Amino acid sequence: MKRLLSNLVEKICMVLVVALAVVVFLQVFNRFVLKAPLAWSEDLAMLLFQWVAFLGAAVGVKRMRHFGIELVVKKLSAKARRGVEILIPWIMGLVALTMITEGYKLILFNKNRIYATMDLSYIWTYSAIPVSGVLILVFLVQQEIRRLKSDREERG
C-alpha cells in the first residue's frame, strides 16, 4: 500500500498523459479525416495539459530532478553546492506557498466560469495550481527529512 501511494502522483500523471494523447488524436482525426471537429476536445486537451504540467513539476521536486538546477549545482564547489542544496528547498517552498495562495485566489475568481464547450467549471483547471503547490511542499518536507537523517548518519 505504501509503495502504491508513494507513486500515486506519477501514476496519475501517466494516466493524464495518455488521456491527453487520446484527446489530441481524436481532435486531429475528427478535424482532418472526418471533417467534423469536436468542439470540446481543445478545451479538454488544455485542461489535461495544465494538470500534467503542474503535477509533473511536483514529481520533479519529489525526485529532485529539475534539470536547470541540477546543471548549475554540479558545476559548483562542494561547499557552495552544500549551501545551494540548503537554500533551494526554501526558495521552492516559497514558490509552492505562492502557488497555493494565488491558485486558491484564481479558483475563487473563476468559480462561476464554465467552459462553453463542456459543462465543466474552470475550478477543475485552476485547482491544479494549489494541488501542485501542496504536493511540492509535501515532497520538499520528505526530502528535508531524508537530508537531515543522512547528515546525522554521516556525523555519528
Secondary structure, DSSP 4 states (H G I P E B T S, - for coil): -HHHHHTHHHHHHHHHHHHHHHHHHHHHIIIIISS---TTHHHHHHHHHHHHHHHHHHHHHHHT--HHHHHHHTTS-HHHHHHHHHHHHHHHHHHHHHHHHHHHHHHHHTTT-B-SSSS-BTHHHHTHHHHHHHHHHHHHHHHHHHHHHHHHHHH-
